[in-house]
């Protein structure tokens, strides 16, 4: 039962991330650095993307709004942004 804290709100407990809606910009950046997107993480910093903004991002936002290469942008959206949005929605369903 390991708990990892990236920076403040971002934590992993029992394989579940903390709610991205609470993440600061630094938390979003650290999340993407920790998941292998060190170079691309700075784009989230430059655009001031916090957790709430991350949860609102569309595929087009990630592919064109962050000025990152298409390959990494597709992976970031499909394997990270979409699942985080889904996890957040499931967590908020009563």
N, CA, C and O atoms as a GROMACS GRO file, in nm:
protein
  376
    1UNK      N    1   0.085  -0.118   0.000
    1UNK     CA    2   0.000   0.000   0.000
    1UNK      C    3   0.090   0.124   0.000
    1UNK      O    4   0.114   0.185   0.104
    2UNK      N    5   0.138   0.159  -0.116
    2UNK     CA    6   0.235   0.267  -0.128
    2UNK      C    7   0.165   0.397  -0.166
    2UNK      O    8   0.074   0.398  -0.249
    3UNK      N    9   0.209   0.506  -0.104
    3UNK     CA   10   0.158   0.637  -0.137
    3UNK      C   11   0.274   0.721  -0.188
    3UNK      O   12   0.375   0.735  -0.119
    4UNK      N   13   0.260   0.778  -0.305
    4UNK     CA   14   0.363   0.863  -0.363
    4UNK      C   15   0.305   1.003  -0.379
    4UNK      O   16   0.193   1.018  -0.428
    5UNK      N   17   0.378   1.103  -0.338
    5UNK     CA   18   0.335   1.240  -0.357
    5UNK      C   19   0.426   1.306  -0.459
    5UNK      O   20   0.548   1.313  -0.438
    6UNK      N   21   0.370   1.355  -0.568
    6UNK     CA   22   0.450   1.424  -0.668
    6UNK      C   23   0.481   1.564  -0.617
    6UNK      O   24   0.597   1.604  -0.612
    7UNK      N   25   0.379   1.638  -0.580
    7UNK     CA   26   0.397   1.775  -0.533
    7UNK      C   27   0.262   1.823  -0.481
    7UNK      O   28   0.173   1.856  -0.560
    8UNK      N   29   0.246   1.825  -0.353
    8UNK     CA   30   0.120   1.873  -0.298
    8UNK      C   31   0.007   1.774  -0.315
    8UNK      O   32   0.006   1.669  -0.249
    9UNK      N   33  -0.089   1.805  -0.403
    9UNK     CA   34  -0.211   1.727  -0.415
    9UNK      C   35  -0.197   1.598  -0.492
    9UNK      O   36  -0.275   1.505  -0.471
   10UNK      N   37  -0.099   1.589  -0.581
   10UNK     CA   38  -0.089   1.470  -0.666
   10UNK      C   39  -0.031   1.355  -0.586
   10UNK      O   40   0.084   1.360  -0.543
   11UNK      N   41  -0.110   1.254  -0.565
   11UNK     CA   42  -0.062   1.137  -0.492
   11UNK      C   43  -0.120   1.012  -0.555
   11UNK      O   44  -0.223   1.015  -0.622
   12UNK      N   45  -0.051   0.903  -0.532
   12UNK     CA   46  -0.099   0.774  -0.580
   12UNK      C   47  -0.120   0.686  -0.459
   12UNK      O   48  -0.025   0.656  -0.386
   13UNK      N   49  -0.243   0.645  -0.437
   13UNK     CA   50  -0.273   0.556  -0.326
   13UNK      C   51  -0.345   0.434  -0.381
   13UNK      O   52  -0.448   0.447  -0.447
   14UNK      N   53  -0.291   0.319  -0.355
   14UNK     CA   54  -0.351   0.195  -0.404
   14UNK      C   55  -0.378   0.200  -0.554
   14UNK      O   56  -0.480   0.151  -0.602
   15UNK      N   57  -0.284   0.260  -0.627
   15UNK     CA   58  -0.297   0.266  -0.772
   15UNK      C   59  -0.391   0.373  -0.823
   15UNK      O   60  -0.410   0.384  -0.944
   16UNK      N   61  -0.450   0.454  -0.736
   16UNK     CA   62  -0.541   0.561  -0.776
   16UNK      C   63  -0.476   0.697  -0.755
   16UNK      O   64  -0.420   0.724  -0.649
   17UNK      N   65  -0.484   0.782  -0.855
   17UNK     CA   66  -0.433   0.919  -0.842
   17UNK      C   67  -0.533   1.003  -0.765
   17UNK      O   68  -0.653   0.976  -0.765
   18UNK      N   69  -0.482   1.106  -0.697
   18UNK     CA   70  -0.572   1.202  -0.634
   18UNK      C   71  -0.650   1.275  -0.743
   18UNK      O   72  -0.611   1.272  -0.860
   19UNK      N   73  -0.758   1.339  -0.705
   19UNK     CA   74  -0.845   1.406  -0.801
   19UNK      C   75  -0.770   1.519  -0.872
   19UNK      O   76  -0.724   1.613  -0.807
   20UNK      N   77  -0.755   1.510  -1.004
   20UNK     CA   78  -0.682   1.613  -1.077
   20UNK      C   79  -0.742   1.753  -1.063
   20UNK      O   80  -0.673   1.852  -1.085
   21UNK      N   81  -0.869   1.763  -1.026
   21UNK     CA   82  -0.931   1.895  -1.010
   21UNK      C   83  -0.860   1.978  -0.903
   21UNK      O   84  -0.871   2.100  -0.902
   22UNK      N   85  -0.786   1.912  -0.814
   22UNK     CA   86  -0.716   1.981  -0.706
   22UNK      C   87  -0.570   2.013  -0.741
   22UNK      O   88  -0.501   2.075  -0.661
   23UNK      N   89  -0.524   1.970  -0.857
   23UNK     CA   90  -0.383   1.987  -0.892
   23UNK      C   91  -0.351   2.132  -0.929
   23UNK      O   92  -0.429   2.199  -0.996
   24UNK      N   93  -0.235   2.179  -0.884
   24UNK     CA   94  -0.181   2.308  -0.927
   24UNK      C   95  -0.106   2.287  -1.058
   24UNK      O   96  -0.086   2.173  -1.101
   25UNK      N   97  -0.063   2.394  -1.122
   25UNK     CA   98   0.015   2.384  -1.246
   25UNK      C   99   0.138   2.297  -1.224
   25UNK      O  100   0.169   2.212  -1.306
   26UNK      N  101   0.207   2.318  -1.112
   26UNK     CA  102   0.327   2.238  -1.082
   26UNK      C  103   0.295   2.090  -1.071
   26UNK      O  104   0.377   2.006  -1.109
   27UNK      N  105   0.178   2.057  -1.019
   27UNK     CA  106   0.137   1.916  -1.007
   27UNK      C  107   0.117   1.854  -1.145
   27UNK      O  108   0.157   1.740  -1.169
   28UNK      N  109   0.054   1.928  -1.235
   28UNK     CA  110   0.032   1.880  -1.372
   28UNK      C  111   0.167   1.856  -1.440
   28UNK      O  112   0.188   1.753  -1.503
   29UNK      N  113   0.256   1.953  -1.425
   29UNK     CA  114   0.390   1.941  -1.484
   29UNK      C  115   0.462   1.819  -1.428
   29UNK      O  116   0.520   1.741  -1.504
   30UNK      N  117   0.459   1.803  -1.297
   30UNK     CA  118   0.526   1.689  -1.234
   30UNK      C  119   0.464   1.556  -1.274
   30UNK      O  120   0.534   1.456  -1.289
   31UNK      N  121   0.332   1.554  -1.292
   31UNK     CA  122   0.266   1.431  -1.336
   31UNK      C  123   0.320   1.389  -1.473
   31UNK      O  124   0.355   1.273  -1.493
   32UNK      N  125   0.325   1.484  -1.566
   32UNK     CA  126   0.371   1.448  -1.701
   32UNK      C  127   0.520   1.416  -1.703
   32UNK      O  128   0.564   1.332  -1.782
   33UNK      N  129   0.599   1.481  -1.620
   33UNK     CA  130   0.741   1.445  -1.609
   33UNK      C  131   0.754   1.302  -1.557
   33UNK      O  132   0.836   1.224  -1.606
   34UNK      N  133   0.674   1.268  -1.457
   34UNK     CA  134   0.682   1.135  -1.394
   34UNK      C  135   0.632   1.025  -1.487
   34UNK      O  136   0.668   0.908  -1.470
   35UNK      N  137   0.550   1.061  -1.585
   35UNK     CA  138   0.497   0.960  -1.677
   35UNK      C  139   0.575   0.954  -1.808
   35UNK      O  140   0.530   0.893  -1.905
   36UNK      N  141   0.692   1.016  -1.811
   36UNK     CA  142   0.781   1.003  -1.926
   36UNK      C  143   0.774   1.113  -2.030
   36UNK      O  144   0.828   1.098  -2.140
   37UNK      N  145   0.707   1.221  -1.998
   37UNK     CA  146   0.694   1.332  -2.093
   37UNK      C  147   0.766   1.456  -2.041
   37UNK      O  148   0.709   1.564  -2.035
   38UNK      N  149   0.893   1.438  -2.003
   38UNK     CA  150   0.970   1.548  -1.945
   38UNK      C  151   0.975   1.670  -2.035
   38UNK      O  152   0.951   1.783  -1.991
   39UNK      N  153   1.004   1.646  -2.162
   39UNK     CA  154   1.018   1.757  -2.257
   39UNK      C  155   0.884   1.828  -2.277
   39UNK      O  156   0.879   1.951  -2.283
   40UNK      N  157   0.777   1.752  -2.288
   40UNK     CA  158   0.645   1.809  -2.315
   40UNK      C  159   0.582   1.872  -2.191
   40UNK      O  160   0.493   1.957  -2.204
   41UNK      N  161   0.625   1.833  -2.073
   41UNK     CA  162   0.566   1.884  -1.949
   41UNK      C  163   0.576   2.036  -1.941
   41UNK      O  164   0.489   2.102  -1.884
   42UNK      N  165   0.683   2.091  -1.997
   42UNK     CA  166   0.701   2.236  -1.991
   42UNK      C  167   0.592   2.312  -2.065
   42UNK      O  168   0.563   2.427  -2.032
   43UNK      N  169   0.531   2.248  -2.165
   43UNK     CA  170   0.422   2.313  -2.238
   43UNK      C  171   0.303   2.340  -2.146
   43UNK      O  172   0.234   2.441  -2.161
   44UNK      N  173   0.280   2.250  -2.051
   44UNK     CA  174   0.170   2.269  -1.956
   44UNK      C  175   0.202   2.386  -1.862
   44UNK      O  176   0.113   2.462  -1.823
   45UNK      N  177   0.330   2.400  -1.827
   45UNK     CA  178   0.375   2.514  -1.745
   45UNK      C  179   0.357   2.644  -1.824
   45UNK      O  180   0.301   2.741  -1.773
   46UNK      N  181   0.404   2.644  -1.948
   46UNK     CA  182   0.397   2.765  -2.031
   46UNK      C  183   0.254   2.812  -2.051
   46UNK      O  184   0.228   2.932  -2.055
   47UNK      N  185   0.161   2.718  -2.064
   47UNK     CA  186   0.020   2.752  -2.086
   47UNK      C  187  -0.060   2.762  -1.956
   47UNK      O  188  -0.181   2.784  -1.959
   48UNK      N  189   0.009   2.747  -1.842
   48UNK     CA  190  -0.055   2.758  -1.709
   48UNK      C  191  -0.174   2.663  -1.695
   48UNK      O  192  -0.281   2.703  -1.650
   49UNK      N  193  -0.152   2.537  -1.732
   49UNK     CA  194  -0.257   2.435  -1.723
   49UNK      C  195  -0.254   2.374  -1.584
   49UNK      O  196  -0.160   2.302  -1.549
   50UNK      N  197  -0.356   2.402  -1.504
   50UNK     CA  198  -0.370   2.336  -1.374
   50UNK      C  199  -0.464   2.218  -1.391
   50UNK      O  200  -0.507   2.187  -1.502
   51UNK      N  201  -0.497   2.152  -1.282
   51UNK     CA  202  -0.581   2.033  -1.290
   51UNK      C  203  -0.718   2.058  -1.348
   51UNK      O  204  -0.768   1.980  -1.428
   52UNK      N  205  -0.781   2.168  -1.307
   52UNK     CA  206  -0.914   2.199  -1.359
   52UNK      C  207  -0.908   2.225  -1.509
   52UNK      O  208  -0.995   2.181  -1.584
   53UNK      N  209  -0.804   2.297  -1.552
   53UNK     CA  210  -0.788   2.321  -1.696
   53UNK      C  211  -0.762   2.191  -1.770
   53UNK      O  212  -0.815   2.170  -1.879
   54UNK      N  213  -0.680   2.105  -1.712
   54UNK     CA  214  -0.648   1.976  -1.773
   54UNK      C  215  -0.775   1.895  -1.797
   54UNK      O  216  -0.791   1.831  -1.901
   55UNK      N  217  -0.866   1.898  -1.700
   55UNK     CA  218  -0.990   1.822  -1.711
   55UNK      C  219  -1.085   1.878  -1.818
   55UNK      O  220  -1.175   1.809  -1.864
   56UNK      N  221  -1.064   2.003  -1.856
   56UNK     CA  222  -1.148   2.066  -1.959
   56UNK      C  223  -1.089   2.054  -2.099
   56UNK      O  224  -1.156   2.089  -2.196
   57UNK      N  225  -0.966   2.007  -2.110
   57UNK     CA  226  -0.898   2.003  -2.239
   57UNK      C  227  -0.963   1.904  -2.336
   57UNK      O  228  -1.003   1.793  -2.298
   58UNK      N  229  -0.973   1.947  -2.460
   58UNK     CA  230  -1.021   1.860  -2.567
   58UNK      C  231  -0.900   1.802  -2.640
   58UNK      O  232  -0.786   1.843  -2.618
   59UNK      N  233  -0.927   1.707  -2.726
   59UNK     CA  234  -0.820   1.648  -2.808
   59UNK      C  235  -0.751   1.758  -2.889
   59UNK      O  236  -0.628   1.761  -2.898
   60UNK      N  237  -0.830   1.847  -2.946
   60UNK     CA  238  -0.774   1.956  -3.027
   60UNK      C  239  -0.686   2.048  -2.943
   60UNK      O  240  -0.583   2.095  -2.991
   61UNK      N  241  -0.726   2.076  -2.819
   61UNK     CA  242  -0.644   2.159  -2.731
   61UNK      C  243  -0.505   2.099  -2.713
   61UNK      O  244  -0.405   2.170  -2.722
   62UNK      N  245  -0.501   1.969  -2.689
   62UNK     CA  246  -0.374   1.901  -2.665
   62UNK      C  247  -0.291   1.897  -2.794
   62UNK      O  248  -0.170   1.920  -2.790
   63UNK      N  249  -0.356   1.868  -2.907
   63UNK     CA  250  -0.282   1.853  -3.033
   63UNK      C  251  -0.233   1.985  -3.090
   63UNK      O  252  -0.128   1.989  -3.153
   64UNK      N  253  -0.308   2.093  -3.068
   64UNK     CA  254  -0.268   2.220  -3.131
   64UNK      C  255  -0.237   2.331  -3.031
   64UNK      O  256  -0.157   2.419  -3.061
   65UNK      N  257  -0.299   2.330  -2.916
   65UNK     CA  258  -0.283   2.440  -2.822
   65UNK      C  259  -0.156   2.439  -2.739
   65UNK      O  260  -0.119   2.541  -2.681
   66UNK      N  261  -0.089   2.326  -2.733
   66UNK     CA  262   0.030   2.315  -2.649
   66UNK      C  263   0.161   2.328  -2.727
   66UNK      O  264   0.268   2.333  -2.668
   67UNK      N  265   0.152   2.334  -2.859
   67UNK     CA  266   0.272   2.346  -2.944
   67UNK      C  267   0.374   2.236  -2.919
   67UNK      O  268   0.494   2.261  -2.909
   68UNK      N  269   0.324   2.113  -2.908
   68UNK     CA  270   0.415   1.999  -2.895
   68UNK      C  271   0.396   1.908  -3.016
   68UNK      O  272   0.295   1.915  -3.084
   69UNK      N  273   0.494   1.824  -3.041
   69UNK     CA  274   0.491   1.736  -3.158
   69UNK      C  275   0.370   1.643  -3.152
   69UNK      O  276   0.323   1.606  -3.045
   70UNK      N  277   0.322   1.607  -3.270
   70UNK     CA  278   0.199   1.529  -3.283
   70UNK      C  279   0.205   1.394  -3.211
   70UNK      O  280   0.111   1.358  -3.141
   71UNK      N  281   0.314   1.320  -3.227
   71UNK     CA  282   0.325   1.188  -3.165
   71UNK      C  283   0.306   1.192  -3.014
   71UNK      O  284   0.218   1.124  -2.961
   72UNK      N  285   0.388   1.272  -2.944
   72UNK     CA  286   0.369   1.281  -2.799
   72UNK      C  287   0.233   1.339  -2.760
   72UNK      O  288   0.174   1.298  -2.660
   73UNK      N  289   0.183   1.435  -2.840
   73UNK     CA  290   0.053   1.496  -2.809
   73UNK      C  291  -0.058   1.392  -2.812
   73UNK      O  292  -0.146   1.392  -2.726
   74UNK      N  293  -0.056   1.305  -2.913
   74UNK     CA  294  -0.157   1.199  -2.922
   74UNK      C  295  -0.151   1.107  -2.801
   74UNK      O  296  -0.254   1.072  -2.744
   75UNK      N  297  -0.031   1.068  -2.762
   75UNK     CA  298  -0.014   0.979  -2.646
   75UNK      C  299  -0.059   1.048  -2.518
   75UNK      O  300  -0.126   0.987  -2.434
   76UNK      N  301  -0.023   1.174  -2.502
   76UNK     CA  302  -0.063   1.249  -2.383
   76UNK      C  303  -0.215   1.253  -2.372
   76UNK      O  304  -0.271   1.230  -2.265
   77UNK      N  305  -0.283   1.281  -2.484
   77UNK     CA  306  -0.428   1.289  -2.479
   77UNK      C  307  -0.492   1.152  -2.455
   77UNK      O  308  -0.573   1.136  -2.363
   78UNK      N  309  -0.456   1.055  -2.537
   78UNK     CA  310  -0.521   0.924  -2.531
   78UNK      C  311  -0.491   0.846  -2.403
   78UNK      O  312  -0.579   0.779  -2.348
   79UNK      N  313  -0.367   0.853  -2.356
   79UNK     CA  314  -0.325   0.769  -2.244
   79UNK      C  315  -0.323   0.841  -2.110
   79UNK      O  316  -0.305   0.778  -2.006
   80UNK      N  317  -0.340   0.973  -2.112
   80UNK     CA  318  -0.334   1.046  -1.986
   80UNK      C  319  -0.451   1.141  -1.965
   80UNK      O  320  -0.524   1.129  -1.866
   81UNK      N  321  -0.471   1.236  -2.056
   81UNK     CA  322  -0.578   1.334  -2.036
   81UNK      C  323  -0.715   1.267  -2.034
   81UNK      O  324  -0.792   1.289  -1.942
   82UNK      N  325  -0.746   1.186  -2.136
   82UNK     CA  326  -0.876   1.118  -2.142
   82UNK      C  327  -0.901   1.030  -2.019
   82UNK      O  328  -1.008   1.039  -1.959
   83UNK      N  329  -0.805   0.944  -1.981
   83UNK     CA  330  -0.828   0.862  -1.862
   83UNK      C  331  -0.844   0.944  -1.734
   83UNK      O  332  -0.924   0.908  -1.647
   84UNK      N  333  -0.770   1.054  -1.721
   84UNK     CA  334  -0.786   1.139  -1.603
   84UNK      C  335  -0.924   1.202  -1.601
   84UNK      O  336  -0.986   1.212  -1.495
   85UNK      N  337  -0.974   1.243  -1.717
   85UNK     CA  338  -1.109   1.299  -1.725
   85UNK      C  339  -1.213   1.195  -1.688
   85UNK      O  340  -1.308   1.224  -1.615
   86UNK      N  341  -1.196   1.073  -1.738
   86UNK     CA  342  -1.288   0.964  -1.707
   86UNK      C  343  -1.287   0.931  -1.559
   86UNK      O  344  -1.392   0.913  -1.497
   87UNK      N  345  -1.167   0.923  -1.501
   87UNK     CA  346  -1.154   0.894  -1.358
   87UNK      C  347  -1.222   1.002  -1.275
   87UNK      O  348  -1.290   0.972  -1.177
   88UNK      N  349  -1.204   1.126  -1.314
   88UNK     CA  350  -1.265   1.238  -1.242
   88UNK      C  351  -1.417   1.230  -1.248
   88UNK      O  352  -1.485   1.249  -1.147
   89UNK      N  353  -1.471   1.201  -1.368
   89UNK     CA  354  -1.616   1.191  -1.382
   89UNK      C  355  -1.673   1.076  -1.300
   89UNK      O  356  -1.777   1.091  -1.237
   90UNK      N  357  -1.604   0.962  -1.301
   90UNK     CA  358  -1.650   0.847  -1.222
   90UNK      C  359  -1.649   0.879  -1.073
   90UNK      O  360  -1.737   0.836  -0.999
   91UNK      N  361  -1.549   0.955  -1.030
   91UNK     CA  362  -1.537   0.991  -0.889
   91UNK      C  363  -1.642   1.089  -0.844
   91UNK      O  364  -1.671   1.099  -0.724
   92UNK      N  365  -1.702   1.162  -0.939
   92UNK     CA  366  -1.802   1.263  -0.904
   92UNK      C  367  -1.945   1.217  -0.928
   92UNK      O  368  -2.038   1.295  -0.912
   93UNK      N  369  -1.962   1.091  -0.966
   93UNK     CA  370  -2.096   1.038  -0.987
   93UNK      C  371  -2.153   0.992  -0.854
   93UNK      O  372  -2.090   0.915  -0.781
   94UNK      N  373  -2.272   1.040  -0.823
   94UNK     CA  374  -2.333   1.002  -0.694
   94UNK      C  375  -2.408   0.872  -0.706
   94UNK      O  376  -2.465   0.825  -0.608
   0.00000   0.00000   0.00000
